[in-house]
Amino acid sequence: MPPSLPHDEYQRIQALARYQVLDTLPEEAFDRITRLAARVLDVPVAIVNFIDGHRQWGKACYGLGSSEVPREDSFCAWAILSDEVMVVPDARNDGRFADNPMVTGRPHVHLYAGAPLITPDGYPLGTLCVTDDHPRPFGERERSILQDLAAMVIDELELRLKRLELEREAQASALLIQSLRKNTSYAETLLAVSTLLELDLEPREMTQRVVELVSHVTEATWGGLVLVTENQAQVVTAWSRSALSENFGRIVSQGVPRGQGLIWQALERGEALYIERYAEQTGALPALIEVGVQSAAFVPLGEVGGATFVFCGVRLTGAQGWSTQDRALIEAAARSVSVTLQRSRHLSELQTAALTDSFTGLGNRRAFEMHVETALQGYPAISLAVLDIDDMRGLNAREGHARGDLLLRSFSNVLVTAVDHADRVYRLGGDEFAIVVRPPPSPGVQDMEQDIVQRLERISEIMGRTGFEGFSVSVGVASAPAEGRSLSALLRVADERMYRQKRERYVRRGESGE
């Protein structure tokens, strides 16, 4: 005959689960109570049993190897239906148990006495029970002793529960302290990143230092700054926690063509990409799998000079994945770097615009003056040439300003291609241009001015073939330090020579009737 269920069975099962005692190893505190019960009550078997939804399970079994049986065969499942000690003097004569396998077979239970284990909030979890293979009376004294010992079992359960709670709290506190320390470390890292970004560093150096700092704090095995151009991703600098294999270094130093590797996925998405099981990912590079890459992070940092900087961090086999804190730190640092790179790029664009003639794309007067001043301080000798297009006003009057504008642009383009690579070309304003030559003319050129004149003659021929027949330019050249040690002195000499040449040409044209 199977026992019925308590009216509060669901809550009882929840209470049993709260103690986390089922299927645990033996514990001396409970074993001691069963030994004491057997000795005091003079019985061969004493057991601390718990009843779950389907079975009886023994936490402490004195005199019996195991007490686990299905719930329908459990004496204790009947005992938990009452608050009192249940006594069966001879199970062979009790209709509930006469056919029970534990009565008809081993351990041949005849006497059974079980005191329910009732929690402080009133739920019976099981029993402290004793059995004998002979029938015998079990009086009030024995019942009282069994109840007291059952109360001791509950006390031990409560102590055990408190100990578990304290252990969990201690673990939680340790984790909290570890987390706080890590958060503090991360906060200090972000402060260090902010300080780095305020320094007057080149974008690549600044980004490199941030990558090293973040890689170290997040305990990456290896961290790299990757420069991504249109068709190639190339590591430009790297940091590693320890000495890595030569094979690893060789692999990461190789460029990754567009479409190969997971870094391109991060760039296409335009956001950070974190990989926890690298080898399982479509697009994972076999060479990196071979050297043991377990997890990886690819975080775009921003653009510089038409290329994109990307933080790449990896962890090798056995390392933990990227925690929420790791990701938050990496992305916060990446945002700071991105903003700084944007600001740097914007300032660079503003500086370029401030030093560029918007009409021709050449350097303007301000850029010319800055270049000459710098060259005078840094080089022993420089030369500059001032050029002025002849009869520009006449051309505008005869053919219109659109034609004059076309002349200026055409001359600018031809002039840039005609000078040496080391020379700089500027438009000073209107129809006036300048060339800064450093170092001085190559050996064999005796006269700097004659060298420039020869170049301009070739330019005039080119301009003539493009529809500007009769094109000419007046030029004046000055060299430092022989003819001056300041910009103003050199310009004065060059202007005088340029205007003298212009007057001479004007006179010659007048005499020839042109």
C-alpha positions as CSV (number, residue, x, y, z in Angstrom):
1,M,0.0,0.0,0.0
2,P,1.7,3.3,-1.1
3,P,1.6,6.2,1.3
4,S,-0.4,9.3,0.5
5,L,1.3,12.7,-0.1
6,P,1.4,15.5,2.6
7,H,-1.1,18.3,1.9
8,D,1.8,20.7,1.5
9,E,4.0,18.4,-0.6
10,Y,5.2,21.1,-3.1
11,Q,6.3,23.5,-0.3
12,R,7.9,20.5,1.5
13,I,10.0,19.6,-1.6
14,Q,11.1,23.2,-1.9
15,A,12.2,23.2,1.8
16,L,14.2,20.0,1.2
17,A,15.9,21.6,-1.8
18,R,16.8,24.6,0.3
19,Y,19.1,22.5,2.5
20,Q,21.0,21.1,-0.5
21,V,21.6,17.8,1.3
22,L,20.4,15.2,-1.2
23,D,23.1,13.1,-2.8
24,T,25.9,14.6,-0.8
25,L,28.8,12.8,0.8
26,P,28.6,11.4,4.3
27,E,29.2,13.9,7.1
28,E,30.5,13.0,10.6
29,A,27.9,15.2,12.4
30,F,25.0,13.0,11.1
31,D,26.9,9.7,11.3
32,R,27.5,10.5,15.0
33,I,23.8,10.9,15.7
34,T,23.0,7.5,14.1
35,R,25.7,5.8,16.1
36,L,24.3,7.4,19.3
37,A,20.7,6.4,18.4
38,A,21.7,2.8,17.8
39,R,23.7,2.5,21.0
40,V,21.2,4.3,23.3
41,L,18.1,2.5,21.9
42,D,19.9,-0.8,21.5
43,V,19.0,-1.4,17.9
44,P,21.2,-2.7,15.0
45,V,20.1,0.0,12.5
46,A,19.7,3.8,12.7
47,I,19.3,6.0,9.6
48,V,18.8,9.7,8.8
49,N,16.5,9.5,5.8
50,F,15.1,12.2,3.5
51,I,12.1,11.8,1.3
52,D,12.1,13.6,-2.1
53,G,9.4,13.3,-4.8
54,H,10.2,9.8,-5.8
55,R,12.5,8.1,-3.4
56,Q,13.9,7.7,0.1
57,W,17.6,8.6,0.4
58,G,19.8,8.1,3.5
59,K,22.3,10.7,4.5
60,A,23.7,8.7,7.4
61,C,23.2,4.9,7.6
62,Y,24.4,3.0,10.7
63,G,24.2,-0.8,10.4
64,L,23.1,-0.6,6.7
65,G,25.0,0.0,3.5
66,S,22.3,2.1,1.9
67,S,18.7,2.9,2.6
68,E,17.7,4.3,-0.9
69,V,14.4,2.8,-2.0
70,P,11.4,4.0,-4.1
71,R,9.1,6.2,-2.1
72,E,6.2,3.7,-2.4
73,D,8.3,1.2,-0.4
74,S,9.4,3.7,2.3
75,F,8.3,3.4,5.9
76,C,9.5,7.0,6.4
77,A,7.1,8.2,3.7
78,W,4.4,7.2,6.1
79,A,6.2,8.7,9.1
80,I,6.3,12.2,7.7
81,L,2.5,12.3,7.5
82,S,2.4,12.9,11.3
83,D,4.3,15.1,13.8
84,E,4.6,12.2,16.2
85,V,7.0,9.3,16.3
86,M,5.6,6.5,14.2
87,V,6.1,3.0,15.7
88,V,5.5,-0.3,14.0
89,P,6.3,-3.0,16.6
90,D,6.1,-5.9,14.0
91,A,5.8,-4.9,10.4
92,R,4.7,-8.5,9.5
93,N,1.4,-7.8,11.2
94,D,0.8,-4.4,9.8
95,G,-1.3,-4.3,6.6
96,R,0.7,-1.4,5.2
97,F,4.0,-3.2,5.4
98,A,3.5,-6.9,5.5
99,D,4.3,-7.3,1.8
100,N,7.0,-4.7,1.8
101,P,10.3,-5.9,0.2
102,M,12.2,-4.7,3.2
103,V,10.1,-6.9,5.4
104,T,9.9,-10.0,3.3
105,G,13.6,-9.7,2.4
106,R,16.7,-8.0,3.6
107,P,17.1,-6.2,6.0
108,H,14.0,-8.0,7.3
109,V,12.5,-5.0,9.1
110,H,10.2,-6.1,11.9
111,L,10.5,-3.1,14.4
112,Y,10.4,0.3,12.8
113,A,10.3,3.6,14.8
114,G,10.7,7.0,12.9
115,A,10.7,10.5,14.3
116,P,9.9,13.1,11.6
117,L,12.6,15.7,10.8
118,I,10.5,18.9,11.0
119,T,12.1,22.2,9.9
120,P,11.6,25.4,12.0
121,D,9.0,26.5,9.4
122,G,7.1,23.3,9.8
123,Y,8.0,21.0,6.9
124,P,8.8,17.3,7.4
125,L,11.9,16.5,5.3
126,G,12.4,12.9,6.4
127,T,13.0,10.9,9.6
128,L,15.5,9.7,12.0
129,C,14.5,6.1,12.2
130,V,15.7,2.9,13.9
131,T,14.9,-0.7,12.9
132,D,15.4,-4.2,14.2
133,D,15.0,-7.6,12.6
134,H,13.1,-8.8,15.6
135,P,9.7,-7.5,16.9
136,R,9.9,-5.6,20.1
137,P,8.1,-2.9,22.1
138,F,9.1,0.7,21.8
139,G,7.9,2.7,24.8
140,E,7.5,6.4,25.6
141,R,11.0,6.7,26.9
142,E,12.4,5.4,23.6
143,R,10.1,7.7,21.6
144,S,11.2,10.7,23.6
145,I,14.9,9.8,23.1
146,L,14.3,9.4,19.3
147,Q,12.5,12.8,19.1
148,D,15.4,14.5,20.9
149,L,17.9,12.9,18.5
150,A,15.7,14.0,15.6
151,A,15.8,17.5,16.9
152,M,19.6,17.3,16.9
153,V,19.5,16.3,13.2
154,I,17.5,19.4,12.5
155,D,20.0,21.5,14.4
156,E,22.8,20.0,12.4
157,L,20.9,20.7,9.2
158,E,20.4,24.4,10.2
159,L,24.1,24.7,11.1
160,R,25.0,23.2,7.8
161,L,22.6,25.6,5.9
162,K,24.1,28.6,7.8
163,R,27.6,27.4,6.9
164,L,26.7,27.0,3.2
165,E,25.2,30.5,3.3
166,L,28.3,31.9,4.9
167,E,30.5,30.2,2.4
168,R,28.4,31.6,-0.4
169,E,28.5,35.1,1.1
170,A,32.3,34.7,1.6
171,Q,32.6,33.7,-2.1
172,A,30.4,36.5,-3.2
173,S,32.4,39.0,-1.0
174,A,35.6,37.6,-2.5
175,L,34.2,38.0,-6.0
176,L,33.0,41.5,-5.2
177,I,36.4,42.5,-3.8
178,Q,38.0,41.0,-6.9
179,S,35.5,42.9,-9.1
180,L,36.0,46.1,-7.2
181,R,39.8,45.8,-7.6
182,K,39.4,45.0,-11.2
183,N,37.0,47.9,-11.6
184,T,39.5,50.2,-9.9
185,S,42.2,48.9,-12.2
186,Y,40.0,49.5,-15.2
187,A,39.1,53.0,-13.9
188,E,42.8,53.8,-13.5
189,T,43.4,52.4,-17.0
190,L,40.8,54.7,-18.5
191,L,42.4,57.6,-16.6
192,A,45.8,56.6,-18.0
193,V,44.2,56.4,-21.5
194,S,42.8,59.9,-21.1
195,T,46.2,61.2,-20.0
196,L,47.8,59.6,-23.0
197,L,45.3,61.1,-25.4
198,E,46.1,64.6,-24.0
199,L,49.8,64.2,-24.8
200,D,51.2,65.7,-28.0
201,L,51.8,62.3,-29.7
202,E,51.5,61.3,-33.3
203,P,48.3,59.3,-33.9
204,R,50.1,56.0,-34.4
205,E,52.3,56.3,-31.3
206,M,49.3,57.4,-29.2
207,T,47.2,54.5,-30.5
208,Q,50.1,52.0,-30.0
209,R,50.4,53.0,-26.3
210,V,46.7,52.6,-25.7
211,V,46.7,49.2,-27.3
212,E,49.6,48.1,-25.0
213,L,47.9,49.4,-21.9
214,V,44.5,47.8,-22.6
215,S,46.1,44.5,-23.6
216,H,48.0,44.4,-20.3
217,V,45.1,45.2,-18.1
218,T,42.6,42.9,-19.8
219,E,45.2,40.1,-19.5
220,A,45.3,39.4,-23.2
221,T,48.0,37.0,-24.3
222,W,48.8,39.2,-27.3
223,G,47.6,42.6,-28.4
224,G,48.3,44.3,-31.7
225,L,47.6,47.5,-33.5
226,V,46.5,46.6,-37.0
227,L,46.5,49.1,-39.9
228,V,43.8,48.3,-42.4
229,T,44.1,49.7,-45.9
230,E,41.7,49.0,-48.8
231,N,42.9,45.5,-49.5
232,Q,45.2,44.5,-46.6
233,A,45.3,44.3,-42.8
234,Q,48.8,44.5,-41.4
235,V,50.1,44.4,-37.8
236,V,52.1,47.6,-37.3
237,T,53.0,47.1,-33.6
238,A,52.3,44.4,-31.0
239,W,52.5,43.6,-27.3
240,S,52.6,40.2,-25.7
241,R,52.3,39.0,-22.1
242,S,55.1,36.5,-22.4
243,A,57.4,35.1,-24.9
244,L,55.4,33.5,-27.7
245,S,56.5,30.9,-30.2
246,E,58.4,32.0,-33.3
247,N,55.7,30.5,-35.4
248,F,53.1,32.7,-33.7
249,G,55.1,35.8,-34.4
250,R,55.6,34.8,-38.0
251,I,51.9,34.3,-38.5
252,V,50.7,37.5,-37.0
253,S,53.3,39.5,-38.9
254,Q,51.9,38.4,-42.2
255,G,49.2,40.7,-43.8
256,V,45.6,39.5,-44.1
257,P,44.1,40.2,-47.5
258,R,40.6,41.5,-47.7
259,G,38.0,38.9,-47.2
260,Q,40.2,36.6,-45.2
261,G,40.0,36.5,-41.4
262,L,37.5,37.8,-38.9
263,I,38.9,41.3,-38.7
264,W,37.1,42.1,-42.0
265,Q,33.8,41.2,-40.4
266,A,34.4,43.7,-37.6
267,L,35.1,46.4,-40.2
268,E,32.0,45.5,-42.2
269,R,29.9,45.7,-39.1
270,G,31.5,48.9,-37.9
271,E,31.6,47.7,-34.3
272,A,33.5,45.5,-31.9
273,L,33.6,41.8,-32.6
274,Y,34.4,39.3,-29.7
275,I,35.1,35.7,-30.4
276,E,35.0,33.1,-27.5
277,R,35.6,29.9,-29.5
278,Y,37.8,31.0,-32.3
279,A,38.3,27.6,-33.9
280,E,34.5,27.2,-34.4
281,Q,34.1,30.4,-36.4
282,T,33.6,30.6,-40.1
283,G,36.5,32.7,-41.4
284,A,38.9,31.7,-38.6
285,L,42.4,31.5,-40.0
286,P,43.8,27.9,-39.8
287,A,47.3,29.1,-38.9
288,L,45.9,30.9,-35.8
289,I,43.9,27.9,-34.8
290,E,47.1,25.8,-35.1
291,V,49.0,28.0,-32.7
292,G,46.2,27.8,-30.1
293,V,44.1,31.0,-30.4
294,Q,41.1,30.4,-28.2
295,S,39.4,33.8,-28.2
296,A,39.9,37.1,-30.1
297,A,38.7,40.7,-30.1
298,F,38.6,43.0,-33.1
299,V,37.7,46.6,-32.3
300,P,37.9,49.4,-34.9
301,L,39.6,52.5,-33.4
302,G,39.2,55.1,-36.2
303,E,40.8,56.4,-39.4
304,V,44.1,58.0,-40.0
305,G,45.4,59.1,-43.4
306,G,42.9,57.0,-45.3
307,A,43.6,53.8,-43.3
308,T,41.7,52.3,-40.3
309,F,43.3,51.4,-37.0
310,V,42.0,48.2,-35.3
311,F,42.7,46.8,-31.9
312,C,43.3,43.1,-32.1
313,G,43.6,41.0,-28.9
314,V,43.9,37.3,-28.6
315,R,44.0,34.7,-25.8
316,L,45.5,31.3,-26.2
317,T,44.2,27.9,-25.2
318,G,43.2,27.7,-21.5
319,A,42.6,31.4,-21.1
320,Q,39.2,32.8,-20.1
321,G,37.0,34.6,-22.5
322,W,36.3,38.3,-22.7
323,S,34.3,39.4,-19.6
324,T,31.7,42.1,-19.6
325,Q,34.3,44.3,-17.8
326,D,36.9,43.5,-20.4
327,R,34.6,44.5,-23.2
328,A,33.5,47.7,-21.4
329,L,37.1,48.8,-20.9
330,I,38.2,48.0,-24.5
331,E,35.2,49.8,-26.0
332,A,35.5,52.8,-23.7
333,A,39.2,53.1,-24.6
334,A,38.3,52.6,-28.3
335,R,35.7,55.4,-28.1
336,S,38.2,57.8,-26.6
337,V,40.8,56.9,-29.2
338,S,38.3,57.3,-32.0
339,V,37.3,60.8,-30.8
340,T,40.9,61.8,-30.5
341,L,41.7,60.5,-34.0
342,Q,38.6,62.3,-35.4
343,R,39.8,65.5,-33.7
344,S,43.3,65.1,-34.9
345,R,42.1,64.4,-38.4
346,H,39.8,67.5,-38.3
347,L,42.6,69.7,-37.0
348,S,44.9,68.3,-39.7
349,E,42.3,69.1,-42.3
350,L,41.9,72.6,-40.9
351,Q,45.6,73.1,-40.9
352,T,45.9,71.9,-44.5
353,A,43.1,74.1,-45.6
354,A,44.7,77.1,-43.8
355,L,48.0,76.4,-45.7
356,T,46.4,75.6,-49.1
357,D,45.4,77.8,-52.0
358,S,41.9,76.7,-52.6
359,F,41.9,77.7,-56.3
360,T,45.0,75.7,-57.4
361,G,45.6,73.3,-54.6
362,L,49.1,74.6,-54.1
363,G,50.5,75.8,-50.8
364,N,49.5,79.4,-50.1
365,R,51.6,82.4,-49.0
366,R,51.3,81.4,-45.3
367,A,52.6,77.9,-46.1
368,F,55.4,79.5,-48.2
369,E,56.5,81.8,-45.4
370,M,56.4,79.0,-42.8
371,H,58.5,76.7,-45.0
372,V,61.1,79.3,-45.8
373,E,61.4,80.3,-42.1
374,T,61.8,76.6,-41.1
375,A,64.3,76.0,-43.9
376,L,66.4,79.0,-43.0
377,Q,66.8,77.6,-39.4
378,G,67.4,74.0,-40.4
379,Y,69.5,74.0,-43.5
380,P,72.8,75.8,-44.4
381,A,71.6,77.0,-47.7
382,I,68.3,77.4,-49.7
383,S,67.2,79.2,-52.8
384,L,63.8,80.6,-53.7
385,A,62.4,81.8,-57.0
386,V,59.5,84.3,-57.3
387,L,57.5,83.9,-60.6
388,D,55.0,86.2,-62.1
389,I,52.9,85.4,-65.2
390,D,53.4,88.0,-67.9
391,D,50.4,90.0,-69.2
392,M,47.9,88.3,-67.0
393,R,45.7,91.4,-67.0
394,G,45.8,91.6,-70.7
395,L,44.7,88.0,-71.1
396,N,41.7,88.6,-68.7
397,A,40.8,91.7,-70.7
398,R,41.1,90.0,-74.1
399,E,39.7,86.5,-73.4
400,G,37.8,86.8,-70.1
401,H,38.4,85.7,-66.5
402,A,37.3,82.1,-67.2
403,R,40.2,81.8,-69.6
404,G,42.5,83.4,-67.1
405,D,41.4,80.9,-64.4
406,L,42.1,78.1,-66.8
407,L,45.6,79.5,-67.4
408,L,46.3,79.6,-63.7
409,R,45.2,76.0,-63.1
410,S,47.1,74.7,-66.1
411,F,50.3,76.6,-65.2
412,S,50.0,75.3,-61.6
413,N,49.8,71.7,-62.7
414,V,52.6,72.0,-65.2
415,L,54.8,73.8,-62.7
416,V,54.5,71.0,-60.1
417,T,55.5,68.4,-62.6
418,A,58.5,70.4,-64.0
419,V,60.3,71.0,-60.7
420,D,62.5,68.5,-58.8
421,H,60.8,66.3,-56.3
422,A,62.5,68.0,-53.3
423,D,61.3,71.5,-54.5
424,R,58.1,73.1,-53.2
425,V,55.7,75.2,-55.3
426,Y,53.4,77.8,-53.9
427,R,50.9,80.3,-55.2
428,L,51.4,83.6,-53.4
429,G,48.4,85.3,-54.8
430,G,46.9,86.4,-58.1
431,D,49.4,85.5,-60.9
432,E,52.4,85.3,-58.5
433,F,54.0,81.9,-57.6
434,A,57.1,80.8,-55.8
435,I,59.5,77.8,-55.7
436,V,61.6,76.9,-52.7
437,V,64.6,74.8,-53.6
438,R,66.5,72.8,-51.0
439,P,69.3,71.8,-51.3
440,P,70.9,74.1,-53.8
441,P,71.0,73.2,-57.4
442,S,72.7,70.0,-58.5
443,P,76.4,70.1,-59.5
444,G,77.0,71.5,-62.9
445,V,74.3,74.2,-62.7
446,Q,76.3,77.4,-62.3
447,D,73.5,79.8,-62.3
448,M,70.4,79.1,-60.2
449,E,68.4,81.7,-62.1
450,Q,69.4,80.3,-65.4
451,D,68.4,76.9,-64.3
452,I,64.9,78.1,-63.4
453,V,64.7,80.1,-66.6
454,Q,65.4,76.9,-68.6
455,R,62.7,75.1,-66.8
456,L,60.2,77.9,-67.4
457,E,61.1,77.9,-71.1
458,R,60.1,74.2,-71.2
459,I,56.9,75.1,-69.3
460,S,56.1,77.9,-71.8
461,E,56.5,75.3,-74.7
462,I,54.0,73.0,-72.9
463,M,51.6,75.8,-72.2
464,G,51.8,76.9,-75.9
465,R,50.9,73.4,-77.0
466,T,47.8,73.5,-74.7
467,G,46.4,76.6,-76.3
468,F,48.3,79.4,-74.5
469,E,50.6,80.6,-77.3
470,G,53.1,83.3,-76.3
471,F,52.9,82.3,-72.6
472,S,55.8,83.6,-70.5
473,V,56.8,84.0,-66.9
474,S,59.2,86.5,-65.3
475,V,61.4,85.1,-62.5
476,G,63.7,86.3,-59.8
477,V,65.9,84.1,-57.7
478,A,67.6,84.7,-54.4
479,S,69.8,82.4,-52.3
480,A,70.6,82.2,-48.6
481,P,72.9,82.9,-46.9
482,A,74.8,84.7,-49.6
483,E,72.0,87.2,-50.4
484,G,70.2,87.3,-47.2
485,R,69.4,85.4,-44.0
486,S,65.8,86.3,-43.6
487,L,62.6,85.7,-45.6
488,S,62.1,89.5,-46.1
489,A,65.6,90.0,-47.4
490,L,65.4,87.1,-49.8
491,L,62.0,88.2,-51.1
492,R,63.3,91.7,-51.7
493,V,66.2,90.5,-53.8
494,A,64.0,88.0,-55.7
495,D,61.2,90.6,-56.4
496,E,63.8,93.1,-57.7
497,R,65.2,90.6,-60.1
498,M,61.8,89.4,-61.2
499,Y,60.5,92.9,-61.9
500,R,63.7,93.8,-63.7
501,Q,63.2,90.8,-66.0
502,K,59.6,91.7,-66.5
503,R,60.5,95.4,-67.5
504,E,63.2,94.1,-69.9
505,R,60.7,91.8,-71.6
506,Y,58.2,94.6,-71.8
507,V,60.8,96.8,-73.5
508,R,61.8,94.1,-75.9
509,R,58.2,93.4,-76.9
510,G,57.6,97.2,-77.4
511,E,60.6,97.4,-79.6
512,S,59.6,94.4,-81.6
513,G,56.0,95.7,-82.0
514,E,54.4,92.7,-80.2
